[in-house]
Amino acid sequence: TMGSACAGAASVGVCYGMSANNLPPPSTVVGMLRDNGFNSVRLYAPDRDALAALAGTGIGVIVGAPNYVLPELAASGSAAAAWVRANIAAHPDVSFRYLTVGNEVAGSDTQYLVPAMENVHGALAAAGLGDAVKVTTAISQATIAVHVPPSAGEFADESKPFLLPVLQFLERTGAPLLANLYPYFVYTYKAAGDMDVGFMLFTAPGTVVQDGEYGYQNMFDASVDAVHAAVERLGVSGVDVVVSETGWPSAGGEEASVENARTYNQNLVGHVGKGTPRRPWKVETYVFSLFNENLKEAGVEQNWGLFYPSTDKVYPITFGDVV
């Protein structure tokens, strides 16, 4: 179509959540992805229709094993093999990149994480997919106790016991850690104290946080580098960090407006290719979310979308180097 001819390749991927009863069919959604230059997408479950629509497109896919299947995947290698057969191997023309075992798993469910990851990893290897599809999990921002200064980055004490074996698994298998990072919530929860909203929106005119030789102008970079520091503080090295969710709500809460959402996401698109002060290369990043989702709880949760279910944009934005 003409649309895909004039869209540059997007610098970010997008999260395709489905907590709504009014979304267009997956075939339409994949057309939207292509028209907007997206070459990667995150799915929270192996939705059959979505995977069928993504087959043969070359769009890279993060697919989730939902939290409720973790006990089963952890309990048995044969259950993991059956899950991989039905949901991954059954879609040979989908360009799977990562399989996230759970999303923001917390509390007693964390006991299932590494056993499930091990079993799924073994099942993928047995299916001949071990090199193509990396097994990981996506952590909540709530696991991060210290964001600034980034060199002091540290996981919360209650998260360290479950994260250490997860990170050791990732180190051993060469997979990245996926982290859901929201400057919006750092701001509204005052997780880094009282900070100016401009630091969150990429609009600060200069350095806000000086960290040794590194100057930070935005919270996104600070959070990414804080996660790296937190990983290294646990004695793990060589694990990359992928930002598996980030974004800004357009309504429903403090500083949630169309203007701020547009500012954050447009600046994010222009920024991620530059990397962070400590790591000046591209940060693989996924914007949450493709659509406003009407079955989420009321308030900001329903208002993260780049698009309405009608397929109209919530605000004008370009996702790549569109000239």
FENRAKA-V814995 format. One record per backbone hydrogen bond with DSSP energy under -1.0 kcal/mol. NH is the residue of the N-H (numbers start at 1). CO is the residue of the C=O. E is the energy in kcal/mol with one decimal. If there is no record, write none. Layout:
NH;CO;E / NH;CO;E
//
This chain:
5;1;-1.0 / 6;2;-1.5 / 10;37;-3.1 / 11;319;-2.7 / 13;285;-3.3 / 14;40;-1.2 / 15;287;-3.0 / 16;42;-3.0 / 20;18;-2.3 / 29;25;-2.0 / 30;26;-2.7 / 31;27;-1.4 / 32;28;-1.9 / 33;29;-2.4 / 34;30;-2.2 / 35;31;-2.6 / 36;32;-1.7 / 37;34;-1.5 / 38;33;-2.2 / 41;60;-2.4 / 42;14;-2.5 / 43;62;-3.3 / 47;45;-2.5 / 51;47;-2.6 / 52;48;-2.4 / 53;49;-2.1 / 54;50;-1.7 / 55;51;-1.2 / 56;93;-3.1 / 57;54;-1.9 / 60;39;-2.8 / 61;95;-2.4 / 62;41;-2.6 / 63;98;-2.5 / 65;100;-3.1 / 69;66;-2.0 / 70;67;-1.4 / 73;69;-2.5 / 74;70;-2.7 / 75;71;-1.6 / 76;72;-1.2 / 80;76;-1.9 / 81;77;-2.3 / 82;78;-2.3 / 83;79;-2.3 / 84;80;-2.6 / 85;81;-2.4 / 86;82;-2.5 / 87;83;-2.2 / 88;84;-2.3 / 89;84;-2.6 / 91;88;-2.2 / 94;91;-1.7 / 96;94;-1.7 / 97;61;-3.3 / 99;134;-2.9 / 100;63;-2.4 / 101;136;-3.6 / 102;65;-1.9 / 102;100;-1.4 / 104;138;-3.3 / 109;106;-1.1 / 110;107;-1.7 / 111;108;-1.6 / 112;109;-1.9 / 113;110;-1.2 / 116;112;-2.5 / 117;113;-2.8 / 118;114;-3.0 / 119;115;-2.3 / 120;116;-2.6 / 121;117;-2.6 / 122;118;-2.5 / 123;119;-2.2 / 124;120;-2.6 / 125;121;-2.2 / 126;122;-2.4 / 127;123;-1.5 / 128;125;-1.6 / 129;124;-3.1 / 133;129;-2.2 / 134;97;-2.3 / 136;99;-2.6 / 138;102;-1.3 / 139;178;-2.8 / 143;140;-1.9 / 144;141;-2.0 / 145;154;-2.4 / 146;154;-1.8 / 152;149;-2.1 / 153;150;-2.1 / 156;143;-3.0 / 159;156;-1.5 / 160;156;-1.5 / 163;159;-2.4 / 164;160;-2.3 / 166;162;-1.1 / 167;163;-3.1 / 168;164;-2.4 / 169;165;-2.0 / 170;166;-2.2 / 171;167;-2.7 / 172;168;-2.2 / 173;169;-2.1 / 174;170;-1.2 / 175;170;-1.7 / 177;240;-3.1 / 178;137;-1.6 / 179;242;-2.7 / 180;139;-2.6 / 181;245;-2.3 / 186;182;-1.9 / 187;183;-2.3 / 188;184;-2.6 / 189;185;-2.6 / 191;186;-1.6 / 193;190;-1.8 / 199;196;-1.3 / 201;197;-1.7 / 203;198;-2.2 / 204;198;-1.1 / 208;216;-3.1 / 209;216;-1.9 / 211;214;-3.5 / 214;211;-2.2 / 216;209;-2.7 / 219;199;-2.3 / 222;218;-1.4 / 223;219;-3.1 / 224;220;-2.4 / 225;221;-2.5 / 226;222;-2.1 / 227;223;-2.2 / 228;224;-1.9 / 229;225;-2.2 / 230;226;-2.5 / 231;227;-2.5 / 232;228;-2.4 / 233;229;-2.1 / 234;231;-1.0 / 235;232;-2.0 / 236;231;-1.5 / 242;177;-2.8 / 243;284;-2.6 / 244;179;-1.3 / 244;242;-1.2 / 250;303;-2.7 / 256;253;-2.0 / 261;257;-2.8 / 262;258;-2.6 / 263;259;-2.4 / 264;260;-2.9 / 265;261;-2.5 / 266;262;-2.6 / 267;263;-2.2 / 268;264;-2.7 / 269;265;-2.3 / 270;266;-1.7 / 271;267;-1.2 / 272;268;-2.5 / 274;271;-2.3 / 276;279;-2.2 / 281;279;-2.5 / 283;272;-1.9 / 286;243;-2.2 / 287;13;-2.6 / 288;246;-3.5 / 290;15;-2.9 / 292;307;-1.5 / 295;19;-2.4 / 296;293;-1.3 / 302;299;-1.3 / 303;300;-2.7 / 306;289;-1.6 / 307;290;-2.1 / 308;312;-3.1 / 311;308;-2.7 / 314;306;-2.7 / 322;320;-2.3
//
